[in-house]
Structure formats: C-alpha cells, structure tokens
Amino acid sequence: MNRLAFETKLWPVLRWLLIATLVVATVFPFYYMVLLSFVPIEQLLQHPERLWVPLENLTTETYREVLRSEEEGGQGFALFMRNSAIVSLACTLLTLLAVIPGAYAVSRLKFKGRQFMGTLFLAVYLFPAIVIAIPLFVGFSRVGLGTSLIGLVLVYIALTVPTSIHMLRSYFETIPVSIDEAAKLDGASRWTTLRTITVPLAMPTIMSTALYIFMIAWNELLFALLFLVTDRDKWTVSLGLSQLSNGIEVSKTVLMAGSVLLTIPVVLLYGLAERALTEGLTAGADKG
C-alpha cells in the first residue's frame, strides 16, 4: 500500500476521532455539572466517581433549595434570576437602540474623524474593565445610582456599545450603497431606509449582536459585585453564584444546581439565535 492510499484511508478515521474527542471535551463538563445538580449530597459522598446515577436516586431538592428565598431556607436564586433577566434584557434593548443608528452612521455618513472613531471603538478593549470600574462606581454613587440595577444597566451599555457598533458597522459596509441611493431616489429618508431596508437585511448580524450583549450582561461579575454586593435583594445570578461558591455550608450539589441555572438561559438563547441566523441567511439566499 503506497503512502497516498494509506493517508486516504487513515484521514477519515482521524477526522472522526478528532470530532469525537472535541465533542466529549465540550459536552462532558456540562453533563457532569447537570448530573451532580440532581444527585443527593449523600450519594455524591458515597460514590464521587460515578458518571451515571440510577433514576430512582435523582432528586430535584437541590433546585428547590437554590430557588427558594432566603427567608424560606433557600438561596434566593429565583430573585437573582429575575434581576439578571431585567438587567440583561434592558441592556440588550437599549444598547441595540443606540448601536444600530450609530453603526449605520459610521458606515454610511461622511464626516471628519470617521476612521479614527472606528479604531477608537476597538481601542477601548485594550484596557481592562478594572481600570474604569472604580471611576464608574464613584461617579454613579454621586448621582445616586451606585447600588441600583439602573446604574448597572448603564454600565453594561457603556461596556458593550463599542464592540457592538464595530460588529454592526462591518456588516452594514457590506450592504451596497446603491440600495440606499435607490431608496433616496424614491423619496425615502435615511431613517426610513435604515428602518425598512438596512435593518431587515442586517437582522442575522443584529441578532448575533443582541446575543453577545445579553451574554455579557448575564454573566458579568465584576461590576455586579462592585455595585450590588451590599444589597442582596438586587443581586444578579452571577453574583449570587459567586457568593454561593464561597459558602462553606453549601453543598456542591446545590452549587452545581446554581451553575446550571446560570448556564441554561444562555445555552437556550444561543440555540434559538443560531436557528434564526440560519433561517435569515437562507431566506436571503432564496430571494437572491
């Protein structure tokens, strides 16, 4: 057997072996986390090595404990998830309202410093968030927003706007200018063109940008810790999980249940957004 024939037969085997390895490396940690979240602590202590637990030994008590309010002997994650949902959805909506016209302006309008502004949006991320954390906290505290969800939403908007504008601007620039010119000849204003033509064409990218914004707001810990640590009723789920992991009296199964609650919304939204992205790209191809 010559070398070419050997490599031709070997490559499919190595390809599937590599795919299987990557799938296991990706899925196994999540599977084990979900498994531990349904295992009673007694079962975990007796059999910490088990990768499969009989169905009759599984329990949902860990989720009931982590979701119950602190007054009822739980960890209060139902309240934390509500706070995170409010912050994340508000941040996503308000950021999109700002970055869609902003990205359109940077990609279409001619003004002095346009290229420099585009570079500046990315240069913001050369600096770690901790550099601006204290100044933002001091500034928001002086206007009475230092320990509020509103202040946290405004901080997340400031964090996500630069990258979001860059993401959308790059896509807007791929849309032919002739489309805007044709709309202008038909009497459409720039706002009408943006709303009725550009936004529908860019919907896949807008959805991916919205997912990025939501993920940042949902998972962020530094600013949530800085702004909300003194008021437990305003904690987000990431802050609640951080404090839960530091509790010496909290079982690891309850901690895993909290981790699952933090992870599941992002996974579900990513799945939904991926389907919508595919449908949007396919619809565009059909029209062409």
Secondary structure, 3 states (H helix, E strand, C coil): CCHHHHHHHHHHHHHHHHHHHHHHHHHHHHHHHHHHHCCCHHHHHHCCCCCCCCHHHCCCHHHHHHHCCHHHCCCCHHHHHHHHHHHHHHHHHHHHHHHHHHHHHHHHCCCCCHHHHHHHHHHHHHCCHHHHHHHHHHHHHHCCCCCCHHHHHHHHHHHHHHHHHHHHHHHHCCCCHHHHHHHHHCCCCHHHHHHHHHHHHCHHHHHHHHHHHHHHHHHCCHHHHHHHCCCHHHCCHHHHHHHHHCCCCCCHHHHHHHHHHHHHHHHHHHHHHHHHHHHHHHHHHHHC
